């Protein structure tokens, strides 16, 4: 993997938004089967269709040469990808302002120290319930104790500003909002509460029945703690608040109720090499020909990324009526 020497050059779409943040999926596989993310019986990509670590590193380095300042590794579950620390070490040397990973936490007891030493700066850890039986129902395969051990391992390894992600579903886990707030307060963590997104046809529940808006979650929290808006900018879609008596920050990711497209600075790359210009649209460019037809020349890939900015739509149009607008599952999208 060879990083590029080109001076930074911005990636700007038709609406004047500069792309500075890339979510890079390293696998579509996962050791959980979360009900809002994928089908219980998933068919995963054949291994020959998955980008190599070398190809993922090339994509990362070209994006950095074009002015990208933040990369987040996603999945599926990134830590089921063999030899992932090798890619982390390479990307960690590219000079990013922020280098993060979203994980379900199950493998962090094994890998937290290695990832920190390799240059990963931040972790987002999914945690939708603090009740073992409910956690298993939501994840279908997950063990709560293993994830809690992963959170502890991440703290011991020295990761700062660890953030939990909780997808809140009516009738499933909205009764745990305050318990999750207390959990992060006790451990000095942050948390983002997320509205479920209509990606993929799920069989476990009707999304119109389980939708719980960020405003509802905020009202639940404010029955115990007043929230004050804080101008934290992580490059992502969260709007952050703080409790007056505590340093933990509470974020809300609201693709339905508070559309965050106006200042979107993000694109995603799936593990089979599709550049997704928007989470809620199918606008995409296949990057594999630029990687595999030009194995030693990154210039075609650079030009493809620059030209793809014209395809980035102004916004998504999610609805809350249960309609599936995007057929790909969240594990295919890359977080």
SERO-4910 file (N, C-alpha, C, O; in steps of 0.05 Angstrom, whole numbers):
BEGIN
 pado doro    nc1    nc2    nc3   cac1   cac2   cac3    cc1    cc2    cc3    oc1    oc2    oc3
  Unk    A     17    -24      0      0      0      0     17     25      0     34     29     18
  Unk    A     14     41    -20     30     66    -22     12     90    -21     -6     93    -38
  Unk    A     16    107     -2      0    132      0      9    151    -22     31    149    -33
  Unk    A     -9    169    -29     -4    187    -52      9    213    -43      8    220    -19
  Unk    A     21    227    -62     36    252    -56     22    276    -67     32    298    -65
  Unk    A     -2    272    -79    -17    295    -90    -24    315    -68    -31    306    -46
  Unk    A    -24    341    -74    -34    360    -54    -64    357    -50    -77    349    -69
  Unk    A    -74    363    -27   -103    361    -22   -119    376    -42   -113    399    -49
  Unk    A   -140    363    -52   -158    375    -72   -186    369    -64   -193    345    -61
  Unk    A   -203    389    -61   -230    383    -50   -248    368    -69   -246    370    -93
  Unk    A   -265    352    -57   -287    338    -71   -313    354    -65   -323    353    -42
  Unk    A   -323    368    -84   -346    385    -80   -369    376    -98   -365    372   -122
  Unk    A   -393    374    -87   -416    365   -103   -430    389   -116   -421    412   -113
  Unk    A   -452    384   -130   -466    405   -145   -479    426   -126   -488    447   -135
  Unk    A   -481    419   -101   -494    437    -82   -474    451    -64   -481    463    -43
  Unk    A   -449    450    -71   -428    464    -57   -418    450    -32   -403    462    -16
  Unk    A   -427    426    -27   -418    411     -3   -392    396     -8   -390    382    -28
  Unk    A   -373    400      9   -347    387      6   -346    361     22   -352    361     45
  Unk    A   -339    340      8   -337    314     21   -310    312     36   -289    312     24
  Unk    A   -312    309     62   -289    307     79   -289    281     95   -270    275    110
  Unk    A   -310    265     93   -315    242    110   -323    218     93   -341    220     77
  Unk    A   -309    196     97   -315    171     82   -320    148    102   -304    144    121
  Unk    A   -342    134     98   -347    110    113   -339     86     95   -351     82     74
  Unk    A   -319     72    104   -307     51     88   -314     23     99   -305     16    121
  Unk    A   -331      8     85   -339    -18     95   -317    -38     88   -307    -39     66
  Unk    A   -310    -55    108   -289    -75    104   -301   -103    102   -286   -122     95
  Unk    A   -326   -106    107   -340   -132    105   -370   -128    106   -379   -109    119
  Unk    A   -385   -147     94   -414   -146     97   -422   -167    118   -446   -170    124
  Unk    A   -403   -182    129   -409   -204    147   -410   -193    176   -398   -172    182
  Unk    A   -424   -208    193   -427   -199    221   -432   -224    238   -444   -243    228
  Unk    A   -424   -223    263   -429   -245    281   -456   -241    296   -464   -258    311
  Unk    A   -470   -218    291   -497   -213    300   -516   -213    276   -507   -213    253
  Unk    A   -542   -213    282   -562   -211    261   -584   -191    271   -607   -198    273
  Unk    A   -576   -166    276   -594   -147    288   -619   -144    271   -618   -142    247
  Unk    A   -642   -142    285   -668   -143    271   -672   -120    252   -687   -122    233
  Unk    A   -660    -97    258   -664    -73    241   -643    -71    219   -644    -53    203
  Unk    A   -623    -89    220   -600    -87    202   -600   -107    179   -593   -100    157
  Unk    A   -609   -132    185   -607   -153    165   -627   -175    170   -640   -176    191
  Unk    A   -630   -192    150   -647   -215    152   -634   -235    171   -610   -236    174
  Unk    A   -651   -252    183   -640   -273    201   -623   -293    185   -603   -303    196
  Unk    A   -631   -299    161   -615   -317    144   -604   -301    120   -616   -300     99
  Unk    A   -581   -290    125   -569   -272    105   -552   -289     85   -540   -309     91
  Unk    A   -552   -279     60   -533   -289     40   -512   -268     36   -517   -245     28
  Unk    A   -487   -275     43   -465   -255     42   -451   -257     15   -454   -276      0
  Unk    A   -435   -237     10   -421   -235    -15   -400   -258    -18   -388   -266      2
  Unk    A   -397   -269    -42   -375   -288    -46   -348   -274    -41   -346   -250    -47
  Unk    A   -329   -288    -30   -304   -275    -21   -290   -262    -45   -276   -242    -41
  Unk    A   -293   -273    -69   -279   -261    -92   -290   -234   -100   -277   -219   -114
  Unk    A   -314   -227    -90   -326   -201    -96   -318   -180    -76   -325   -156    -79
  Unk    A   -305   -188    -54   -298   -170    -33   -271   -157    -39   -252   -171    -48
  Unk    A   -269   -131    -34   -244   -117    -39   -222   -128    -20   -228   -134      3
  Unk    A   -198   -129    -30   -175   -137    -13   -168   -114      5   -176    -92      1
  Unk    A   -152   -120     26   -142    -99     43   -125    -79     27   -126    -55     33
  Unk    A   -110    -89      8    -94    -71     -9   -112    -51    -24   -106    -28    -25
  Unk    A   -134    -61    -35   -153    -44    -50   -166    -24    -31   -170     -1    -39
  Unk    A   -174    -33     -8   -187    -15     12   -167      7     20   -175     30     23
  Unk    A   -142     -1     23   -121     19     30   -117     39      7   -113     63     12
  Unk    A   -118     30    -17   -115     48    -40   -137     69    -41   -133     92    -45
  Unk    A   -162     59    -37   -185     77    -36   -181     98    -15   -186    122    -19
  Unk    A   -173     89      9   -170    108     31   -149    129     25   -153    153     30
  Unk    A   -126    121     14   -105    140      8   -112    159    -13   -104    183    -12
  Unk    A   -127    151    -34   -136    169    -55   -156    189    -44   -154    213    -50
  Unk    A   -174    180    -27   -192    199    -15   -177    220      2   -184    244      1
  Unk    A   -157    212     17   -142    231     33   -128    251     15   -126    274     22
  Unk    A   -118    242     -8   -104    260    -27   -123    280    -38   -115    301    -48
  Unk    A   -150    275    -36   -170    293    -46   -183    309    -24   -204    322    -28
  Unk    A   -171    310     -1   -180    328     21   -197    315     42   -207    329     60
  Unk    A   -202    289     41   -217    275     62   -202    276     88   -178    270     88
  Unk    A   -215    283    110   -202    286    136   -211    265    156   -198    262    177
  Unk    A   -232    251    150   -242    231    169   -250    205    154   -263    206    133
  Unk    A   -241    183    165   -249    157    154   -260    140    178   -247    139    199
  Unk    A   -283    128    173   -294    109    193   -296     82    180   -307     79    159
  Unk    A   -284     62    193   -286     34    183   -313     23    194   -319     25    217
  Unk    A   -327     10    176   -353     -2    183   -355    -30    171   -336    -40    160
  Unk    A   -379    -42    175   -384    -68    164   -412    -69    152   -421    -51    139
  Unk    A   -426    -91    158   -422   -113    176   -407   -105    202   -407    -82    211
  Unk    A   -394   -125    212   -377   -122    236   -348   -122    227   -337   -143    220
  Unk    A   -334    -98    228   -307    -97    218   -288   -117    230   -270   -127    216
  Unk    A   -291   -124    255   -272   -141    269   -274   -171    263   -260   -187    274
  Unk    A   -293   -178    245   -293   -206    236   -276   -209    211   -272   -231    201
  Unk    A   -266   -186    201   -248   -187    177   -220   -194    186   -208   -181    203
  Unk    A   -210   -215    175   -183   -225    182   -162   -204    175   -164   -192    154
  Unk    A   -143   -201    192   -120   -183    187   -128   -154    186   -113   -137    175
  Unk    A   -151   -147    197   -159   -119    196   -139   -100    209   -135    -78    198
  Unk    A   -125   -107    231   -106    -88    242    -85    -79    222    -73    -57    226
  Unk    A    -79    -95    202    -60    -86    181    -70    -62    166    -56    -43    161
  Unk    A    -96    -62    159   -108    -40    146   -110    -16    164   -106      7    156
  Unk    A   -117    -21    189   -118      1    209    -91     15    211    -90     40    212
  Unk    A    -70      0    212    -43     12    215    -37     29    190    -25     50    193
  Unk    A    -44     19    166    -39     35    142    -54     61    142    -43     82    137
  Unk    A    -80     59    147    -97     83    146    -89    102    169    -90    127    166
  Unk    A    -80     91    191    -72    107    214    -48    125    208    -42    143    224
  Unk    A    -33    119    187    -10    134    180    -15    155    157      4    167    147
  Unk    A    -40    158    150    -47    176    128    -51    205    137    -55    223    120
  Unk    A    -49    211    162    -51    238    172    -79    249    175    -84    273    173
  Unk    A    -99    231    180   -126    240    183   -130    256    209   -117    251    229
  Unk    A   -149    274    208   -157    288    233   -173    270    251   -171    272    275
  Unk    A   -188    251    239   -204    233    255   -205    206    241   -210    204    217
  Unk    A   -199    184    256   -200    157    246   -215    140    266   -206    136    288
  Unk    A   -238    130    257   -256    117    276   -266     90    265   -261     83    242
  Unk    A   -280     76    282   -292     50    274   -319     47    288   -322     54    311
  Unk    A   -338     36    273   -363     28    285   -363     -2    288   -357    -17    269
  Unk    A   -369    -12    312   -368    -41    318   -390    -49    337   -401    -32    351
  Unk    A   -397    -75    337   -416    -84    356   -403    -91    383   -417    -98    402
  Unk    A   -377    -89    384   -362    -92    409   -355   -120    417   -340   -125    436
  Unk    A   -366   -140    403   -362   -168    411   -333   -177    410   -325   -194    426
  Unk    A   -317   -165    392   -290   -174    388   -270   -155    402   -246   -160    401
  Unk    A   -280   -134    415   -261   -115    427   -245   -127    450   -222   -118    454
  Unk    A   -255   -146    466   -237   -158    486   -211   -169    474   -190   -168    487
  Unk    A   -212   -178    449   -188   -188    435   -172   -166    422   -147   -168    421
  Unk    A   -185   -146    411   -172   -128    392   -169    -99    401   -155    -84    388
  Unk    A   -180    -91    423   -180    -63    431   -152    -51    433   -146    -30    421
  Unk    A   -134    -65    447   -106    -55    450    -92    -54    423    -77    -35    418
  Unk    A    -96    -74    407    -82    -75    381    -92    -52    363    -75    -39    350
  Unk    A   -118    -46    363   -129    -25    346   -118      3    356   -111     20    339
  Unk    A   -117      7    382   -107     32    393    -78     36    385    -70     57    377
  Unk    A    -62     15    387    -34     16    381    -29     21    351     -9     33    343
  Unk    A    -48     11    334    -46     14    305    -54     42    295    -49     48    272
  Unk    A    -66     58    312    -72     85    304   -101     93    302   -108    115    295
  Unk    A   -119     74    309   -147     81    310   -152    100    333   -143     96    355
  Unk    A   -168    121    327   -171    142    347   -197    140    363   -197    146    387
  Unk    A   -219    132    350   -245    132    364   -261    107    358   -257     94    337
  Unk    A   -279    100    376   -297     77    372   -326     85    377   -332    100    395
  Unk    A   -343     76    359   -372     76    364   -381     47    368   -375     30    351
  Unk    A   -394     42    390   -401     14    397   -432     12    399   -444     28    414
  Unk    A   -443     -6    384   -472     -9    384   -481    -23    410   -470    -44    418
  Unk    A   -502    -12    423   -513    -24    447   -542    -15    449   -548      8    456
  Unk    A   -560    -33    442   -589    -26    441   -604    -34    466   -627    -25    469
  Unk    A   -592    -50    483   -606    -58    507   -586    -66    529   -564    -76    522
  Unk    A   -594    -62    554   -578    -70    577   -590    -94    590   -580   -102    612
  Unk    A   -610   -106    578   -623   -130    589   -615   -153    571   -619   -153    547
  Unk    A   -603   -174    583   -591   -195    567   -610   -209    548   -604   -215    525
  Unk    A   -635   -215    558   -654   -229    541   -664   -211    519   -667   -220    496
  Unk    A   -668   -185    525   -677   -167    504   -654   -162    484   -659   -160    460
  Unk    A   -630   -159    494   -607   -156    476   -605   -179    456   -600   -175    433
  Unk    A   -609   -203    466   -607   -226    449   -630   -227    428   -625   -235    405
  Unk    A   -654   -218    436   -676   -217    417   -670   -196    394   -676   -202    371
  Unk    A   -659   -174    402   -653   -153    382   -630   -161    363   -632   -156    339
  Unk    A   -609   -173    375   -586   -180    359   -587   -208    347   -572   -215    329
  Unk    A   -606   -224    357   -611   -252    349   -588   -271    358   -594   -294    364
  Unk    A   -564   -261    358   -541   -279    365   -523   -267    387   -505   -281    397
  Unk    A   -526   -242    394   -507   -229    411   -510   -236    440   -531   -243    450
  Unk    A   -487   -234    454   -486   -238    483   -479   -211    496   -458   -200    490
  Unk    A   -497   -201    513   -493   -175    525   -467   -174    541   -452   -154    539
  Unk    A   -461   -195    556   -437   -195    573   -411   -191    556   -392   -178    565
  Unk    A   -411   -202    532   -388   -200    514   -384   -171    505   -362   -161    504
  Unk    A   -406   -158    499   -405   -130    490   -397   -112    513   -381    -94    509
  Unk    A   -408   -117    536   -400   -100    560   -370   -104    566   -357    -85    573
  Unk    A   -360   -128    562   -331   -133    566   -315   -118    544   -293   -108    550
  Unk    A   -327   -116    520   -313   -101    499   -312    -71    505   -292    -59    499
  Unk    A   -333    -60    516   -333    -32    523   -312    -27    544   -297     -7    542
  Unk    A   -310    -44    564   -290    -41    585   -262    -44    573   -244    -29    581
  Unk    A   -258    -63    555   -232    -66    542   -224    -41    527   -200    -34    527
  Unk    A   -243    -28    514   -237     -4    498   -228     18    517   -210     34    511
  Unk    A   -241     20    540   -233     41    559   -206     35    571   -190     54    574
  Unk    A   -200     10    577   -174      2    588   -152      8    567   -130     16    575
  Unk    A   -158      4    542   -139      8    520   -132     38    517   -112     44    504
  Unk    A   -149     56    527   -143     84    526   -158    100    505   -151    123    500
  Unk    A   -179     87    493   -195    103    474   -210    124    489   -222    119    511
  Unk    A   -210    148    479   -225    170    491   -250    177    476   -252    171    452
  Unk    A   -269    188    489   -295    195    478   -308    171    463   -316    174    440
  Unk    A   -308    148    476   -322    125    465   -352    132    464   -363    142    484
  Unk    A   -365    126    441   -393    132    438   -409    107    433   -401     90    417
  Unk    A   -431    104    447   -449     82    442   -470     91    422   -478    115    421
  Unk    A   -480     72    406   -502     77    387   -525     60    395   -522     35    398
  Unk    A   -549     71    398   -572     56    405   -595     63    386   -604     86    384
  Unk    A   -604     43    371   -628     46    354   -652     41    371   -656     19    382
  Unk    A   -669     61    373   -692     59    391   -717     52    375   -724     65    356
  Unk    A   -731     31    384   -755     20    371   -777     19    391   -775      8    413
  Unk    A   -800     30    383   -823     30    401   -832      1    406   -834    -15    387
  Unk    A   -838     -5    431   -847    -31    438   -824    -51    441   -828    -74    449
  Unk    A   -800    -42    436   -776    -60    438   -757    -50    460   -751    -66    478
  Unk    A   -749    -26    458   -728    -17    477   -730     13    485   -712     24    497
  Unk    A   -753     26    478   -755     54    486   -757     57    516   -753     79    527
  Unk    A   -765     35    530   -766     36    559   -739     36    572   -736     39    597
  Unk    A   -718     33    556   -690     32    567   -674     58    561   -651     59    567
  Unk    A   -687     78    551   -673    102    544   -659    114    569   -635    120    567
  Unk    A   -673    116    590   -661    128    615   -640    109    626   -620    119    637
  Unk    A   -644     83    624   -623     64    634   -597     68    618   -576     66    629
  Unk    A   -600     72    592   -576     76    575   -562    102    582   -538    104    582
  Unk    A   -578    123    588   -566    148    596   -551    145    622   -528    155    625
  Unk    A   -562    130    641   -548    126    666   -523    109    662   -503    114    675
  Unk    A   -524     91    644   -501     74    637   -477     91    628   -455     87    637
  Unk    A   -482    110    609   -460    126    599   -451    146    620   -427    153    621
  Unk    A   -469    156    636   -461    174    658   -442    160    677   -422    171    686
  Unk    A   -449    135    685   -433    121    704   -405    115    693   -386    112    709
  Unk    A   -402    112    667   -376    104    655   -362    125    639   -340    120    628
  Unk    A   -373    149    639   -359    171    624   -359    167    594   -339    174    581
  Unk    A   -381    156    584   -383    152    555   -402    172    543   -415    187    557
  Unk    A   -404    172    516   -424    187    501   -444    168    489   -438    143    488
  Unk    A   -466    178    479   -486    160    466   -501    176    445   -506    199    448
  Unk    A   -507    162    423   -526    173    403   -550    154    401   -547    130    398
  Unk    A   -573    166    402   -598    152    398   -606    155    368   -607    178    358
  Unk    A   -613    133    355   -616    133    326   -645    125    319   -655    105    329
  Unk    A   -657    139    300   -682    131    289   -677    108    269   -658    110    253
  Unk    A   -693     88    269   -690     65    251   -693     75    222   -711     91    216
  Unk    A   -675     65    205   -676     73    177   -688     51    159   -684     27    165
  Unk    A   -704     59    139   -718     39    122   -700     27    101   -705     31     77
  Unk    A   -680     12    110   -661     -1     91   -665    -31     92   -661    -43    113
  Unk    A   -673    -44     70   -677    -72     70   -704    -81     81   -716    -67     97
  Unk    A   -714   -103     71   -740   -114     79   -736   -132    103   -726   -154    101
  Unk    A   -744   -122    127   -740   -137    152   -766   -153    157   -788   -144    152
  Unk    A   -762   -177    168   -785   -194    174   -793   -194    203   -815   -204    210
  Unk    A   -776   -183    220   -781   -184    249   -803   -166    258   -817   -172    277
  Unk    A   -807   -143    245   -826   -123    255   -834   -104    232   -821   -103    211
  Unk    A   -856    -90    237   -864    -69    218   -852    -43    227   -856    -34    249
  Unk    A   -837    -30    209   -823     -6    217   -842     17    223   -835     35    239
  Unk    A   -865     17    212   -884     38    219   -894     35    247   -901     55    260
  Unk    A   -895     11    257   -904      5    285   -882     11    305   -888     19    328
  Unk    A   -857      8    298   -835     10    318   -821     37    316   -803     42    332
  Unk    A   -829     55    298   -815     80    295   -818     97    321   -840    100    331
  Unk    A   -795    107    330   -794    124    354   -777    147    347   -753    144    342
  Unk    A   -788    171    347   -773    194    337   -753    204    358   -755    199    382
  Unk    A   -733    219    348   -713    231    366   -727    250    386   -718    253    409
  Unk    A   -748    264    377   -762    282    395   -774    267    419   -774    277    441
  Unk    A   -785    244    413   -796    227    435   -774    218    454   -778    219    478
  Unk    A   -752    210    443   -730    201    461   -720    224    478   -714    221    501
  Unk    A   -718    247    465   -708    270    480   -728    277    503   -719    284    525
  Unk    A   -754    275    498   -773    281    519   -771    261    542   -773    269    565
  Unk    A   -765    236    535   -761    216    557   -737    224    574   -739    223    599
  Unk    A   -715    232    561   -691    239    577   -696    263    594   -687    265    617
  Unk    A   -711    282    583   -715    308    598   -735    305    621   -739    324    636
  Unk    A   -747    282    624   -763    277    648   -744    274    672   -752    277    695
  Unk    A   -718    269    667   -699    266    688   -676    286    686   -667    297    707
  Unk    A   -667    292    662   -644    310    658   -650    331    637   -657    323    615
  Unk    A   -648    356    643   -650    377    622   -627    374    603   -604    367    611
  Unk    A   -632    380    578   -611    378    557   -605    405    545   -623    421    540
  Unk    A   -579    411    542   -570    436    530   -555    429    504   -537    413    505
  Unk    A   -562    443    482   -549    438    457   -520    446    459   -513    467    470
  Unk    A   -502    430    448   -473    436    447   -464    435    418   -474    418    402
  Unk    A   -446    452    409   -438    454    381   -417    434    373   -399    440    357
  Unk    A   -418    410    384   -398    389    377   -401    381    348   -423    376    338
  Unk    A   -378    381    334   -378    373    306   -359    349    303   -335    351    306
  Unk    A   -370    326    296   -354    302    291   -353    294    261   -341    274    254
  Unk    A   -366    310    245   -367    304    216   -391    286    209   -397    282    186
  Unk    A   -404    275    230   -427    258    225   -453    273    228   -453    297    231
  Unk    A   -476    258    228   -502    271    228   -514    276    256   -535    287    258
  Unk    A   -500    268    277   -511    272    304   -514    302    312   -496    318    306
  Unk    A   -536    308    325   -539    334    339   -534    328    368   -547    310    379
  Unk    A   -516    343    381   -507    335    408   -518    354    429   -522    378    425
  Unk    A   -524    341    452   -534    356    476   -518    346    500   -505    325    499
  Unk    A   -519    362    521   -505    355    545   -523    361    569   -539    379    569
  Unk    A   -519    344    590   -533    349    615   -516    368    632   -492    365    633
  Unk    A   -529    388    645   -514    408    659   -494    398    680   -474    410    685
  Unk    A   -500    374    691   -484    364    713   -465    342    705   -454    329    722
  Unk    A   -461    338    678   -444    316    670   -431    321    643   -442    336    626
  Unk    A   -408    309    638   -393    313    613   -402    295    591   -396    300    568
  Unk    A   -417    274    597   -426    256    575   -444    271    556   -461    287    564
  Unk    A   -439    266    530   -456    279    509   -476    260    498   -471    236    496
  Unk    A   -500    271    492   -522    255    482   -528    265    454   -535    288    450
  Unk    A   -526    247    434   -531    255    406   -557    243    396   -567    223    407
  Unk    A   -568    255    376   -592    245    362   -587    244    332   -579    264    320
  Unk    A   -590    221    321   -588    217    292   -616    213    281   -629    193    287
  Unk    A   -626    232    266   -654    234    260   -660    236    230   -667    257    220
  Unk    A   -656    214    215   -660    215    186   -688    220    178   -693    230    156
  Unk    A   -708    215    196   -736    220    190   -744    248    199   -753    264    183
  Unk    A   -741    253    225   -754    276    238   -738    301    235   -750    323    235
  Unk    A   -712    299    232   -695    323    228   -675    317    207   -651    311    213
  Unk    A   -683    319    182   -666    312    159   -639    327    161   -639    351    165
  Unk    A   -617    311    158   -591    323    162   -575    325    135   -551    326    135
  Unk    A   -590    327    113   -576    327     87   -564    354     79   -545    354     63
  Unk    A   -573    376     91   -565    402     81   -535    406     82   -524    419     64
  Unk    A   -522    395    103   -493    399    104   -478    372    102   -456    369    114
  Unk    A   -490    353     88   -478    327     86   -450    328     73   -447    339     52
  Unk    A   -431    317     87   -403    317     77   -392    289     74   -368    284     75
  Unk    A   -411    269     71   -403    241     73   -409    226     48   -428    232     33
  Unk    A   -393    206     42   -399    185     23   -391    158     35   -376    157     55
  Unk    A   -401    137     24   -395    110     33   -384     93     11   -390     96    -12
  Unk    A   -366     74     19   -356     55      0   -363     27     11   -354     20     33
  Unk    A   -378     11     -4   -385    -16      4   -361    -34      0   -342    -28    -15
  Unk    A   -362    -57     13   -339    -75     12   -335    -88    -16   -313    -98    -22
  Unk    A   -355    -87    -33   -351    -96    -61   -343    -73    -79   -343    -77   -104
  Unk    A   -338    -50    -68   -327    -28    -83   -347     -9    -96   -340      5   -115
  Unk    A   -371     -8    -85   -391     12    -96   -389     37    -79   -391     37    -55
  Unk    A   -385     59    -93   -385     85    -80   -413     95    -78   -426    101    -98
  Unk    A   -424     96    -54   -452    106    -49   -451    135    -43   -438    143    -23
  Unk    A   -464    151    -58   -464    180    -55   -484    190    -34   -483    212    -25
  Unk    A   -503    172    -26   -523    179     -7   -534    154      6   -539    134     -7
  Unk    A   -538    155     33   -548    132     47   -576    124     38   -582    101     36
  Unk    A   -592    144     31   -620    139     24   -626    139     -5   -650    142    -13
  Unk    A   -607    137    -22   -611    135    -51   -593    114    -63   -574    104    -50
  Unk    A   -599    106    -87   -583     85   -100   -561     96   -118   -548     80   -132
  Unk    A   -556    122   -118   -535    133   -134   -508    121   -126   -500    123   -103
  Unk    A   -495    108   -145   -470     93   -138   -452     92   -163   -461     94   -186
  Unk    A   -426     88   -157   -406     84   -178   -389     60   -170   -381     57   -147
  Unk    A   -386     41   -189   -369     18   -184   -340     25   -186   -331     33   -208
  Unk    A   -325     23   -164   -297     30   -165   -279      7   -172   -255     12   -177
  Unk    A   -289    -17   -174   -272    -40   -179   -256    -38   -206   -232    -45   -206
  Unk    A   -268    -29   -227   -252    -27   -252   -228     -9   -249   -207    -14   -261
  Unk    A   -231     13   -234   -209     32   -231   -187     20   -213   -164     29   -214
  Unk    A   -194      1   -196   -175    -12   -179   -161    -35   -194   -137    -39   -192
  Unk    A   -177    -51   -208   -167    -76   -219   -156    -74   -247   -139    -90   -255
  Unk    A   -166    -55   -262   -155    -50   -289   -130    -33   -289   -115    -33   -308
  Unk    A   -126    -19   -266   -102     -2   -263    -89     -8   -236    -89      9   -218
  Unk    A    -77    -31   -234    -66    -40   -208    -43    -23   -197    -38    -23   -173
  Unk    A    -30     -8   -214     -7      8   -205    -11     38   -210      7     54   -205
  Unk    A    -34     45   -219    -39     74   -226    -65     83   -212    -87     73   -218
  Unk    A    -62    102   -194    -85    111   -179   -100    135   -192   -121    144   -182
  Unk    A    -89    145   -214   -101    169   -226   -129    164   -236   -146    181   -232
  Unk    A   -135    141   -250   -162    136   -258   -182    135   -235   -204    145   -237
  Unk    A   -173    124   -212   -190    124   -189   -195    152   -178   -217    158   -170
  Unk    A   -174    168   -178   -177    196   -169   -198    211   -186   -216    224   -176
  Unk    A   -196    208   -212   -215    221   -230   -243    211   -227   -262    226   -229
  Unk    A   -246    185   -222   -272    173   -219   -286    185   -194   -310    190   -194
  Unk    A   -270    188   -172   -281    199   -148   -290    229   -152   -311    237   -142
  Unk    A   -273    244   -166   -279    272   -171   -305    274   -187   -323    290   -181
  Unk    A   -307    258   -209   -330    260   -226   -356    250   -213   -378    258   -219
  Unk    A   -353    231   -193   -376    220   -180   -391    241   -163   -414    237   -156
  Unk    A   -377    262   -156   -390    282   -139   -415    294   -152   -433    303   -138
  Unk    A   -415    294   -179   -439    305   -193   -464    287   -189   -486    296   -194
  Unk    A   -460    263   -180   -482    244   -176   -494    246   -148   -515    235   -142
  Unk    A   -481    261   -130   -490    262   -102   -516    278   -101   -517    301   -109
  Unk    A   -538    265    -92   -564    279    -92   -566    300    -69   -549    300    -51
  Unk    A   -585    317    -71   -588    338    -51   -596    327    -25   -588    337     -4
  Unk    A   -614    306    -25   -624    296      1   -636    268     -4   -641    260    -26
  Unk    A   -641    255     19   -657    230     18   -686    237     25   -692    259     34
  Unk    A   -704    218     21   -733    222     26   -744    198     41   -762    185     31
  Unk    A   -734    193     65   -745    171     81   -773    178     90   -780    201     95
  Unk    A   -790    157     93   -816    160    105   -818    142    129   -801    124    133
  Unk    A   -839    146    145   -842    130    170   -867    111    168   -876    102    188
  Unk    A   -876    106    143   -900     90    140   -894     60    136   -912     44    130
  Unk    A   -869     52    140   -862     24    137   -853     17    109   -844     -6    105
  Unk    A   -855     35     90   -847     29     63   -817     26     61   -802     42     73
  Unk    A   -808      5     47   -779      1     43   -770     16     18   -778      8     -4
  Unk    A   -755     37     22   -747     53     -1   -721     44    -13   -716     48    -37
  Unk    A   -704     31      3   -678     21     -6   -677     -9      0   -682    -17     23
  Unk    A   -672    -25    -20   -673    -54    -17   -649    -65     -3   -651    -86      9
  Unk    A   -625    -52     -5   -601    -63      7   -604    -60     38   -614    -40     48
  Unk    A   -593    -80     51   -593    -80     80   -571    -62     91   -553    -54     76
  Unk    A   -574    -55    117   -554    -36    129   -526    -49    129   -506    -34    126
  Unk    A   -524    -75    132   -497    -87    132   -484    -85    104   -459    -86    103
  Unk    A   -499    -81     83   -488    -77     56   -480    -48     52   -463    -42     35
  Unk    A   -493    -30     67   -488     -1     63   -462      8     76   -449     26     66
  Unk    A   -455     -5     98   -430      4    111   -436     24    133   -422     44    135
  Unk    A   -455     18    150   -460     35    173   -475     60    168   -480     76    187
***
